[in-house]
Amino acid sequence: MANKQISDKWGAIGKANAQVVGIVAAASFITIFCLFAAHSVWVQTRYQAKVTTAKEKAHSQLQKNVKAFSSLADSYQAFDSKSTNVIGGSSNGKGDNDGHNTKIVLDALPSAYDFPALTSSLEKILIDRNLHVTDITGIDDQLTQQGNSSSPSPQPVPMPFSFSVGNANYLSVQQLISALQQSIRPIQIDSINLAGGANNLTLTVKAHTYYQPAKSLNITKKVVK
């Protein structure tokens, strides 16, 4: 009888231990699950906070851009509508110094490399002053520059050239140099060589002008991590 009572007690103890182990295991599982869930919620909340901050920043920048666009449009209209342009010509005229300011700016610093257009402009300047053109030379770098059509941070690209005129006199040379300095397209003279007599001069000029690739505006997407 005593042995049976002892055996029953050990059985009860074993059941109690099993129940305790089960309760501890369940409690541990629930605790670990809650910790992982809390960590996941914290990570998600932190990510959403970053997304919200990025959206607010983008929205604020967009509002600034809209205001800047409106101001830029007004400035553009005021600049282009002046009756006298930036080089003293008439906005509605058809002379060498006439034209709207925006066209003058584009002519002064073209966004595309075009060496034949440059030589045509030089030839017109020389012929309009009754100078005998003997040579217009340069390096037509069209193949290399055609891939340089736009850039996020464009910089002026030099275009070297040279030309020679004959049967000139001192006055015509002075007038030509003045015309080059007043040209809509900026021309920087590198060297001048004169040979011959006062009324039979041969003039050789080495100079360069510029073009500047268009500025590219890239709209990008930002991944918030």
NORWO-V296124 format. One record per pair of residues at least 6 apart in sequence whose C-alpha atoms are under 7 Angstrom apart, sorted by the first residue. I is the first residue (numbers start at 1). J is the second residue. Records with the same first field share a line. If there is no record, write none. Layout:
I->J  J
//
This chain:
51->224
79->101
80->100  101  102
82->91
83->90  91
84->90  91
85->91  100  101
86->101
87->97
89->97  98
90->98  99
91->98  99  100
92->98  99
93->99
104->184
107->184  185
108->184  185  186
109->185  210  211  212
110->211  212
111->211  212  213  214
112->149  211  213
113->142  145  211
115->140
119->136
126->133
131->165  168
132->165  166  167
133->164  165  166
134->164  165  166
135->163  164
136->162  163  164
137->161  162  163
138->160  161  162
148->213
149->213  214
150->213  214  215  216
151->213  214  215  216
152->215  216  217
153->215
154->212  213  214  215
155->212
156->210  211  212
157->210  211  212
158->208  209  210  211
159->208  209  210
160->207  208  209
161->206  207  208
162->205  206  207
163->204  205  206
164->203  204  205
165->202  203  204
166->201  202  203
167->199  200  201  202
168->199  200  201  202
169->198  199  200  201
170->198
180->187
181->187
186->209
187->207  208  209
188->207  208  209
189->206  207  208
190->206  207
191->205  206  207
192->204  205  206
193->203  204  205
194->201  202  203  204
195->201  202  203
196->202
//
